[in-house]
Structure formats: structure tokens, C-alpha cells
């Protein structure tokens, strides 16, 4: 029986590099199964589950999207996003925006505090000056 | 100086030395880790590039919004600034800030910050931060990209830039500016040349246009990831060197202090001897 060399690659590292019988992956139009001697193909994968028929047993992998490239002997799958990436992103972005506004607020607070401190210092000096003037006035 | 003070100082300096030495070792391990991370991501980038090369020859790249903004409403720039969360890393942050103030008009730009030091710096200068990804940055690459892309596609900025310290070697890093949106033309030129040597026709599903758009987006996302790892490695190497210098300085300080301690001790002994001798002479005279 012919076999395929499958490589699954994520942006972080190569997570799967093995010889397999076949593979089923979710694409935009439905599912495709890649068998040995498949026509050369580049396609886009969507969120779903990849089914891998290994030499011993089966394996499943949830992905959030990516690309598949094959020439009939080798299959390369690039996983560009993890399962449920969009909702994860949504949360992260919201958090980041909140964080940003907090930083700005904090710095505003800091600035106000600095301004207040400066004002206090100035008035203290003024008071000292006034006291001195008074003393002079009394002496005269 | 009192001998007791010198002794105390020696003790505290050697404690500092121990700490900086430990930090140096930790930074070295972390640097290796982030370099390894960058290396492990290499196959993905390589394959991505290969696929883009294979299909870019088939279509007109001009149609993609990634190369040219369509409905610009603002003339501002979006800057993605990479810095560190923690200090004690030499001139790492300072270098990037100097670079930033030199090349970027802060009042005309919006910022996405990665790294607390950068966020503090920008807010101190009164810059506008739209999002801050300092926490858990290595998992937010996709989210960072999404934020920048939305900003760009809505026409709220004319370009998106990355500013980060590029890791060159353990002893060397360089502040770098890289425009990621609109995509520079240069990449498709060298893509086309290579694509000519391509053998065999590919079936492309669903269509080359849609696929390429997605691929280019992934490509940009990888650029951001690359910058993040590079900046990370540079930070750790910078910290390692800073801590090594601190350890060396502490060693030198300890050496001088020990010298001083011995001198003081000797002085004390000499005085005591002198005292004893004069006392003895006095007693013998009488």
C-alpha cells in the first residue's frame, strides 16, 4: 500500500512528521481526503477537525484554519490559527484596549499628582516669603 | 574609613555580586530559549513563503487591499512598539526609545505597545496608545495582527510599522523599523522571479485571489511574530551582558575593598605594636 509523508507545521514548531495512509481535512467547500497520488493541490483549510489515518490507528487534530499543500507523495499542512482563535483574539484585544486606557489614566493621575505637588511646593515657598516679609515689616 | 564599615561593605557587595551572577545565568538560559523558539518557527515561515511564491505568479497583486489603502480617513501612522516588561537590561529600552523619538512623530501616531516600559514611555510623552499587549505577549501575536489589520482596513492609519530591537548576535542588537502595511512592493518582485522556475501546475482551491489574500495575512502575522522573538532574544542577551558587567564590577570592587581592609588591619596592628613598645620602654626606663 502506498503511503504519504505528512508534515503538520504551526508557527511555533513542527508538531507532526510521519508516514500515513490518508488524511481528511475541512476546506471551504466541504471536506477533502488526500490519498497517495493525489493531484498537486494547494488549498485553504477552515476551522474543523483533521482526521489522520496513521500506519497504526487514527488520530484527530482540531485546527482553526490554515493551508494544505500536496504533490501526491508529501502533504504539508500549515496551521495558521488554533481552534477557536477568533474568540480568543477578541478577548485578548478587549483586554489590551482596556490595559491601554488604564495606562493612560494612570499617567494622567500621575501628571495631576505631579502638578499638585508642584503647586504645593510653590505655595510653601510663597508662604515662607510672606512670613519673612512680615518679620521685616514688624522689625521696621 | 572604619574597618568594620569596610567589612560590612564587602559583605553587601558580594551579596550583590551573587544576585547579578544568578540573573546573568537566568538571562542566558532565557536567551537560548527564545533563540530556539525563533528557530523552531522557521519551517512554517519557509513553507508559507514557498506557497506564496507558487501562486503569486498567477494573479495580479494590485487588487489586494494589503498593498494599497482604499478609503483613508486619517493621516496618522500606527506604530507597534516592542520593548521589555522589566528593567535591568542595559541600554535595551533606552536605545529603542532614542530610535523612536528620532524617526517617529509621536503626536502624529497611534501606538500598540508590547512591553510595559514602552507603554510607560509613550504615555509619559503624551502619545496615544490604542492597545497594550504587555501581558502574555507570546500568545497574542494573532490578536496584535488582528488589531493592526482592522485599524488599517478601516482607513484609520496610512501605514503600520514595527519598531523593535533586532537580535543580531549575543553581543549585538539593532533598533529596526519595518513597514508591514501596506505591504512593500519589494517582496512580490523577488517572489515573481523565483516563481518562474516553478515546475508543475497546481490546482488551487478555492481561488488564487482568496488564497493569496489569506496567505499574505499569515505572512504579515509571521513578521510580527518574528519581531517579537527577535526583540525577546535581544532583551535577554542585553540583560545577560549588563549583568555580566555588573558582576565583573562587583568583583573589582570587592578586590579593592579587601585590599583596603587588609591595609586598615595592618595599620591597627602596627599602632598596637607601637603602643606596646613605647609602654615597655617607659616601664624599663623607670
Interface residues (C-beta under 8 A of the other chain):
Chain A: X7 X9 X10 X11 X12 X13 X14 X27 X28 X29 X39 X40 X41 X42 X43 X44 X67 X69 X71 X76 X78 X80 X81 X85 X88 X89 X92 X93 X95 X96 X97 X99 X100 X103 X104 X106 X107
Chain B: X37 X40 X41 X43 X44 X45 X47 X48 X51 X54 X55 X112 X113 X119 X120 X123 X124 X128 X129 X130 X131 X132 X133 X134 X135 X139 X140 X141 X142 X143 X144 X146 X147 X200 X201 X202 X203 X204 X205 X206 X210 X211 X214 X215 X218 X221 X222 X225
